[in-house]
Amino acid sequence: MTDPKIIVAIDSYDYDSSVSMLNALNPQLCLVKIGSVAFNSLGKEFLQLTHEKGFKIFLDLKLHDIPNTVHETILGFSDCVIEMLTIHLSGGKEMIESAIKAAKQIDTKVIGVSVLTSLKDEDSKELFQNTAADQAARLFQLAIETEVDGIVCSPLELELAHKLLSPSVLKITPGIRDSIGGDDQSRTMTAKEAIRNGASYIVIGRPISNASNISLALEQFSKSIYE
């Protein structure tokens, strides 16, 4: 498979377990997400190791700061090969545009995070005086205005994303489960459902990383998408 749809999250701060997981994964079947837990502990060396093992990297640091800080942070990855990196759309138009400018210099794509999949509607109303879907719609409009390369949204907002965003905008969905419920992700969906609903990529963490056989779990998720 030359165009994998699965992004596997490595969210461990332990070097040995992270490398062991990399060794169990297949770059023909997945990209690798490196978030703040792994990056803050393992650093650029782990990014470079991941690239050397043949994986495309989804760097998920969800940058959210003043425009210049985000710009300079992204430029700091000029010595790494990164396929995509994330910022928070809620950082505002100027911050997003600064991120895009820096990303072009290091040849990577900017993916804007909308509403975290851990948030329930009551959380969203408390934070934004909006439902999660309404808040996502407002942030998607910002994504349109700034022309980001892609967005991260709950799989439950995929239909809305397709209604509002251009087909060329990547739609990346975390909150993927082989069954629904049982952890801190609130707005979830199965892998097959998410792809059927138009996700460009699906992010899978614990259902693969906590599996007794990581290689087999990845293969099963990959097959389930196309069954």
C-alpha positions in Angstrom: 0.0 0.0 0.0 1.7 3.2 -1.2 -0.8 5.7 0.3 -1.5 4.8 3.9 -4.5 6.4 5.6 -3.5 5.5 9.1 -1.4 7.7 11.4 -0.2 5.8 14.4 0.4 7.8 17.5 3.6 7.2 19.6 2.8 8.9 22.9 5.5 7.4 25.2 8.3 9.3 26.9 10.4 6.1 27.1 13.0 5.8 24.4 13.2 2.0 24.4 9.4 1.5 24.2 9.1 4.1 21.5 11.8 2.6 19.4 10.3 -0.9 19.9 6.9 0.4 18.7 8.6 2.0 15.6 10.2 -1.4 14.9 6.8 -3.1 15.1 5.2 -0.7 12.6 5.2 -0.8 8.8 5.9 2.5 6.9 3.9 1.0 4.0 0.8 0.9 6.2 1.1 4.1 8.3 2.5 7.5 9.1 3.7 8.2 12.6 2.4 10.9 14.9 4.9 12.3 17.4 3.2 14.5 19.9 4.4 16.5 22.9 4.8 13.5 25.2 7.3 11.8 23.0 8.9 14.9 21.5 9.5 16.7 24.8 11.3 13.6 26.1 13.0 12.2 23.0 13.6 15.4 20.9 14.7 15.8 17.4 16.8 12.7 17.5 13.7 10.6 17.6 12.2 12.6 14.7 15.3 11.8 12.7 15.3 8.1 13.7 11.6 7.9 12.6 12.5 9.4 9.2 15.5 7.1 8.8 13.2 4.1 9.3 11.1 5.2 6.4 8.1 6.8 8.1 6.4 10.1 7.1 6.0 12.2 10.3 3.0 14.0 11.6 4.4 16.3 14.2 1.5 17.0 16.6 2.7 19.8 18.9 -0.5 21.9 18.5 1.4 25.1 18.5 -0.5 28.0 20.0 1.4 31.2 20.9 2.1 34.7 19.6 2.7 34.7 15.8 6.5 35.3 15.9 7.0 32.5 18.5 5.1 30.0 16.3 7.0 31.2 13.2 10.4 30.7 14.8 9.4 27.4 16.4 8.6 26.0 13.0 11.8 27.3 11.5 13.6 25.5 14.2 12.6 22.2 12.5 14.5 23.0 9.3 16.9 20.2 9.9 14.1 17.6 10.2 11.9 16.0 7.5 8.3 16.5 8.5 5.3 15.8 6.4 2.8 17.7 8.5 2.7 19.7 11.7 -0.2 21.0 13.8 -1.2 24.4 15.2 -4.3 25.5 17.0 -6.7 27.4 14.7 -7.9 29.2 17.8 -4.5 31.0 17.8 -6.0 33.4 15.2 -5.5 34.5 11.7 -2.1 36.3 12.1 -0.7 33.3 14.0 -1.9 30.9 11.3 -0.4 33.0 8.5 2.9 33.2 10.3 2.9 29.4 10.7 2.1 28.9 7.0 5.0 31.3 6.0 7.5 29.3 8.1 6.2 26.0 7.0 6.8 26.8 3.4 10.4 27.5 4.2 10.9 24.1 5.7 8.7 22.3 3.2 6.0 21.0 5.4 2.2 21.2 5.6 0.3 23.1 8.3 -2.7 21.3 9.9 -5.1 23.4 12.0 -6.6 21.8 15.1 -10.2 22.7 15.6 -12.0 21.3 18.7 -10.2 18.6 20.8 -12.0 15.2 20.6 -11.9 15.0 24.4 -14.4 17.9 24.7 -18.0 17.1 25.2 -20.7 19.6 24.2 -21.1 20.8 27.7 -17.3 21.5 27.8 -17.5 23.4 24.6 -20.4 25.5 25.8 -18.5 26.4 29.0 -15.4 27.3 27.1 -16.8 28.9 23.9 -20.5 29.4 24.5 -21.0 27.1 21.5 -21.6 23.4 20.8 -18.5 21.5 19.6 -19.9 21.5 16.1 -20.7 25.2 16.0 -17.2 26.0 17.3 -15.7 23.7 14.7 -17.6 25.6 12.0 -16.3 28.9 13.2 -12.7 27.5 13.1 -13.2 25.9 9.7 -14.1 29.4 8.4 -10.8 30.6 9.7 -9.1 27.7 7.9 -10.8 28.8 4.7 -9.6 32.4 5.0 -6.0 31.4 5.8 -5.8 28.5 3.3 -4.2 26.0 5.7 -3.3 22.7 4.2 -5.6 20.7 6.4 -7.6 20.5 9.6 -7.9 18.1 12.6 -11.5 17.5 13.7 -13.6 14.9 15.4 -14.9 12.3 13.0 -18.3 13.5 14.0 -17.5 16.8 12.3 -16.4 15.3 9.0 -19.7 15.9 7.3 -19.5 19.6 8.3 -15.9 19.8 7.2 -16.8 18.5 3.7 -19.6 20.9 3.5 -17.5 23.9 4.3 -14.0 23.1 3.2 -12.5 22.5 -0.2 -11.8 18.9 -1.2 -8.1 19.7 -1.4 -8.0 20.5 2.4 -6.8 17.4 4.3 -9.2 16.2 7.0 -7.5 14.3 9.8 -9.5 12.6 12.5 -8.3 11.4 15.9 -10.7 9.6 18.2 -10.6 6.4 16.2 -11.6 3.3 18.1 -12.3 -0.3 17.0 -15.2 -0.1 19.5 -16.8 3.0 21.0 -16.3 4.1 24.6 -14.0 3.4 27.5 -11.5 6.2 27.7 -11.0 10.0 27.6 -12.0 10.5 24.0 -15.6 11.6 23.8 -16.4 12.1 20.1 -15.2 8.9 18.4 -15.8 6.6 15.4 -14.5 3.4 14.0 -11.7 3.5 11.3 -13.9 2.3 8.5 -16.7 4.8 9.4 -14.3 7.7 9.4 -12.7 6.8 6.0 -16.2 6.3 4.6 -17.2 9.7 5.9 -14.3 11.3 4.1 -11.3 11.4 6.4 -8.0 11.9 4.5 -6.1 10.3 7.5 -7.2 8.7 10.7 -5.1 8.9 13.9 -5.0 5.8 16.0 -3.2 5.7 19.3 -4.0 3.3 22.2 -5.9 0.7 20.2 -2.6 0.0 18.4 0.1 1.1 20.9 -1.5 -0.9 23.7 -2.2 -4.0 21.6 -0.5 -7.2 22.6 0.7 -7.5 19.0 1.2 -4.0 17.5 2.1 -5.2 14.0 -1.1 -7.3 13.8 -3.3 -4.5 15.2 -2.0 -2.2 12.5 -2.7 -4.7 9.8 -6.2 -5.4 11.1 -7.0 -1.7 11.2 -5.6 -1.2 7.7 -7.7 -4.1 6.4 -10.8 -2.9 8.2 -10.8 0.3 6.2 -11.3 -1.4 2.9 -13.5 -4.3 3.9 
